[in-house]
C-alpha cells in the first residue's frame, strides 16, 4: 500500500492537459483564455509550490487576470449608449 499525493485533473473539461494528464501552462497561464493555475511545481520559481513562494506567483497572475477581465477599449458594453446618441465633451 502506498501513501502520497497524486494530481488528478480528470474532472477538468478544458483541453489543457498533456498525454500524462498534467496541465500545460507557462508561468501559470494555460491555452484556455482566463484559466490560470497556482501552486504548481516550478511555476515561476523553485518554491512556487510552497506557501512562501505562491505569493509572488499570485501577484503576477492577478495582473494577468485583471487585464483579461477588463473590457478592451474598442469593445462596447451593453450599458454604452448607441454611437448616434453619445454626446461629445
C-alpha positions in Angstrom: 0.0 0.0 0.0 1.4 3.4 -1.0 0.8 6.7 0.6 1.2 10.1 -1.0 -0.5 12.6 -3.2 -1.1 12.3 -6.9 -2.6 15.1 -9.0 -5.8 14.2 -10.9 -7.3 16.6 -13.3 -9.7 14.2 -15.0 -12.6 16.5 -13.9 -11.2 19.4 -15.9 -13.2 19.7 -19.1 -10.9 22.1 -20.9 -8.3 21.0 -23.4 -5.2 21.9 -21.4 -3.9 18.5 -20.3 -0.9 16.7 -21.8 -0.6 13.0 -22.5 0.3 12.3 -18.9 -2.7 14.3 -17.5 -0.7 17.3 -16.4 -1.8 20.9 -17.0 0.1 22.5 -19.8 1.0 26.0 -18.6 3.6 28.7 -19.0 4.2 30.8 -15.9 0.6 29.9 -14.7 -1.1 30.8 -18.0 -2.9 28.0 -19.9 -4.1 27.9 -23.5 -7.6 28.4 -22.3 -8.5 32.1 -22.1 -8.9 33.1 -18.5 -7.7 29.8 -17.0 -4.7 30.3 -14.7 -3.1 27.9 -12.2 -1.2 28.5 -9.0 0.8 26.2 -6.7 2.3 24.2 -9.4 5.9 22.9 -9.0 8.4 25.4 -10.6 5.6 27.6 -11.9 7.9 30.6 -11.9 10.4 29.8 -9.2 11.7 26.8 -7.3 9.4 27.4 -4.3 6.2 28.1 -6.4 4.5 25.0 -5.0 5.0 26.2 -1.4 3.3 28.7 0.9 6.3 31.0 0.9 6.5 31.0 -2.9 3.0 31.2 -4.2 2.5 34.9 -3.2 4.8 36.2 -5.9 3.1 34.0 -8.5 -0.3 35.1 -7.3 0.6 38.8 -7.6 1.9 38.3 -11.2 -1.2 36.3 -12.2 -3.6 38.8 -10.6 -2.3 41.4 -13.0 -2.9 38.9 -15.9 -6.4 38.1 -14.7 -7.3 41.8 -14.3 -6.1 42.5 -17.8 -8.2 39.6 -19.1 -11.3 40.8 -17.3 -11.1 44.5 -18.1 -13.0 45.4 -21.2 -10.9 46.3 -24.3 -11.2 50.0 -25.3 -12.7 49.0 -28.6 -15.3 46.7 -27.1 -18.7 48.3 -26.2 -20.7 47.1 -23.2 -24.5 46.7 -23.0 -24.7 49.8 -20.9 -23.0 52.0 -23.5 -25.4 54.3 -25.4 -25.5 53.8 -29.2 -22.9 55.8 -31.1 -25.5 58.2 -32.6 -26.8 59.3 -29.1 -23.4 59.8 -27.5 -22.6 63.3 -26.5 -19.1 64.7 -27.2 -17.4 66.6 -24.4 
